[in-house]
């Protein structure tokens, strides 16, 4: 074997998605027929290789649906549409492999549905803009790509990096990788039921810890708290100094509490009275908006569908459902940047 062929073989062997059986016939005939291997790309060659059946079989059992999902379906879930133009160019006389474009779209809708109802039912007072950010954190592209890596689907991905155009954005690795997880959700929904897809989403996505506190941002928490308290018909919040130390030193610490009548709404500390008052108002808003419904009391709308496989509209009976109470309308200052409170 010549040195260029050895170099190409060592490069192709680095791609984990290439089955070992395909390396026996490497390099391809078009490389051996040409005098130079400079026109041959191991990356493109590896992208056109189908994932090994052993890896697909292991993936199905790793997510708990090995007896439900077939090998051709898993292979379709791991094939991104970006590889189709490349396949048609290299093999014009062959039928292109099925891609996961439609499956990914369906899975994305299902994940958005499961995440939206979960966040809304768990945090009934959360502002709309924070609900959108929380849904993205639970089932967004980065999370989907991370789940695909965790279940071992990254080596099975078939995709091709494409630059951005005026009509389409660029296809990056995490975009193609996230399509695998979405396609798996769609396959579980099609092959089993809606409840099975919801259980899969709760197991791999919604069971994660997401810090919603960092998503709540207020330009002026004192004004936002004043409007929130006025909306509930309570007394105007008043800040009170609770503790202090080192007022005349280089490192003073002040502890301020914000009260509505006799009830303490929040508490904060800082190196100045203004900073402590700011944090106290912010703490009071966090206590309201981050009020979480106990897990045993969370009721999801999708639980009304019957727990049966197949068509949920013709099989079984609907399960009784009692909707939980949603929070009151969010404060306008926190969502639209406007306030009805006049600050003098």
C-alpha positions, 0 to 999 in steps of 0.5 A: 500500500502506498503512503497516500493510501495509508494516510487516507486510511488512518484519517478515515479510521478516526471517524467513529461513525464509519463501520469497521466492515467498510474499511476493508474496501478502503480506499474507494475505487475512484481513488485507486484509479486516479494518480493523485488522492488530493481530490478525495475527502475522507470527511465526505466519504465517512458522511456517506457511510451508513451507521453500523447496525450494532450501534443502532441496536445499542442505541435503541436499547440504551434509551429503553425502546430497543424492542419497539424501534426497528433498525431502519427507523433508527438509521433514519433518525440519525440521518440529517437532510444535509447529507442528501445533496451530497449523496445525490451528487456522489451516487446519482443512480441510487435511491437516497436514504430517508432523512429525519427532516419530518421526524425532527419537526414533529419531535420539536413540536412534541418537546415544546408541548411537553416542556410548555405545560410542565413549566407553566404547571410547575411555576404558575406565576412565571412571566411569559418571557421567562417561560419561553426562556425556560422552555428553550433551556429544557428542550432547546437545540443545545440540550437536545444535542447534549442528550444525543451525546449522553445516549451515545448517538453522536458517532451514528450521525450522518450529516454534512456541514453547509454554509449559510445562504440568504434563504437558509442558515448554516448547518452546524454540528449541534444542529444536526445532532439535536435532530437525532433526539427530536426524531427519537421522540417522534418515533416513540410517539408514532410507534407507541403513544403520546404518553410514552413520548411524554415519559421519554421527555420527562426522563431525559429532558424535564428531569434536569435542574434549570436555574430559573432565578438567573432568567428573571431580570429587572431593570428596577426591582423597586418599581416592579415590586411597587407595581406588583404589590399594587396589583394585589391591593396590598400596602406600598412596600417599605424598606427597613434596615434590619442589621448592619456592621462596619458602617464607618469601616472599609467593608460595611455590610447592611441587611435590609428587609422590604415589608408590605404592612407587617409582612416581610416580602424579601430580604437582601444584603450589600455593602451599601444601603442602596445595594441591600434595598435593591437585592431585597426588592429582587428577592421579594419578586423571586419569591413570588414568580418562582413559587413552585407547585409541589410535584405531586400536585402538578397536573398536565393537560396531556395526561387526559389522553388514554394510556394506550398504544396507537391512535389515542382518538379511537382507543380507550377513554379520556382520563379525568383532569382538573386544571390547576390555577394559573397565576394572575397577569404578570406585572407589565414592567417586567414584560413590556418595559412600561409601568403604570406607577408614577415615581416621584 
